[in-house]
Amino acid sequence: MASYPMHQPEIETMPREELKKLQSERLVAQVARMYERVPLFRKRMDEKGLKPSDIHGVEDLHKLPFAYKSDLRDEYPYGLFAEPLENIVRIHASSGTTGKQIVVGYTKNDLDMWADCVARMIRAIGGSEKDIVQVSYGYGLFTGGLGAHDGATKVGATVVPTSAGNTARQIQTMIDFGSTVLCCTPSYAMYLGEAIEEMGVKDKLSLKAGIFGAEPWTEDMRAAIEEKLNIKAYDIYGLSEIMGPGVSYECECQAGMHICEDNFIAEIIDPDTEEVLPYGAQGELVFTTLTKEGFPVIRYRTRDICTLNAEPCACGRTHIRMAKPAGRSDDMLIIRGVNVFPSQIEEVLLKIGGSVTPNYQIIVGRENNTDTLDINVEMSAELFADDVKSIEKVEKTIVNELRNVLGLGAKVHLVNPKTIARSEGKAKRIIDNRNLYK
């Protein structure tokens, strides 16, 4: 196994031409290694009439075959590993709620690289060995908890591994231990903020920053979290198939997430034609891992929809930035021919103000061969205590705003406070019943 140098601050500010040279060297080595060790990759290369010697650098990346989530299920559990199991020191997996689990393996070098990527973010937002980092992502097979944990450990910070759940205890721990950085999903951060307000302990917190990822969230949700927790809220991106959290991260400028380009190459493609799109164009995000040993992937289609920005960042880092994903192409709902992302609905609700909470549920059905869209929205306690006319007025406002944003009508149902289940991990927003109709 190769050993790649870990964190070197100069890598984050490396001139673009030097970075491209480094990426090319690593890409050539990775292609040769995967051709030798991963039968499915070799088969797809052969089908294209390609040999490793045909790949000379990043300029040839577009020639290589794509990888898909279905590959991980078809080759379950270890068929895509590029190292024997005796060199795999950790395994992570998805929940498997839509089929077989997605299983990924890590060598010791992989874990070192992963910790380094997360550590970069903690340093980028001003974190140090003086911080107390409370990790409220789930541990276990989910990558969030251990990914954040190892990154904070690499920085030298004190780690409080609370995992998800037991919210009252989470908050008491936060207060008693003096936690300064919180790591969890944005939806759980909102839930914690609600609980902290109810407990009346906001002034007892020592938090200064939060690192939130694992699900899409809007700028309005960022503002709401920052207000509820009195912190700066930062976005971190990753997915199990590529590594876990830390593939990209926000710096102090909060102007997009810097991709760790010494370890990953990002592309944006048209999801239908598979054509590579220029910087600034919106499309599907595709990743190639350059230094992963146990479970490397080349041109993995993430299904996340976003843009890439190669303009210099005010922080001085030269690595390109990705925007917050607008959603996933496989989470995108097509309703009566219109593309709908849950984040669009969330944005509308957050702009309505204090009348409703950002807790909602989308229910899609089909009647008389026509798609139906119902949205349950939780009222605030203040609106619930108001008169019927006020509730109807807010409901009508939401319907009109959604029509303006989505371009289609939806039935909005305001429901009582605390009746939509809270999530301590990734929020479950969509119930699509159309597959129940024949």
Beta strands, then each sheet from edge to edge (+ up, - down):
strand 1: 90-93
strand 2: 103-106
strand 3: 132-135
strand 4: 158-160
strand 5: 181-184
strand 6: 209-212
strand 7: 232-239
strand 8: 244-250
strand 9: 257-259
strand 10: 264-269
strand 11: 283-289
strand 12: 300-306
strand 13: 308-309
strand 14: 321-322
strand 15: 327-328
strand 16: 333-335
strand 17: 338-340
strand 18: 356-367
strand 19: 370-379
strand 20: 411-415
strand 21: 430-432
sheet 1: 1+ 2-
sheet 2: 4+ 3+ 5+ 6+ 7+ 8- 9+ 14- 13+
sheet 3: 10+ 11- 12+ 15-
sheet 4: 16+ 17-
sheet 5: 20+ 19+ 18- 21-
end
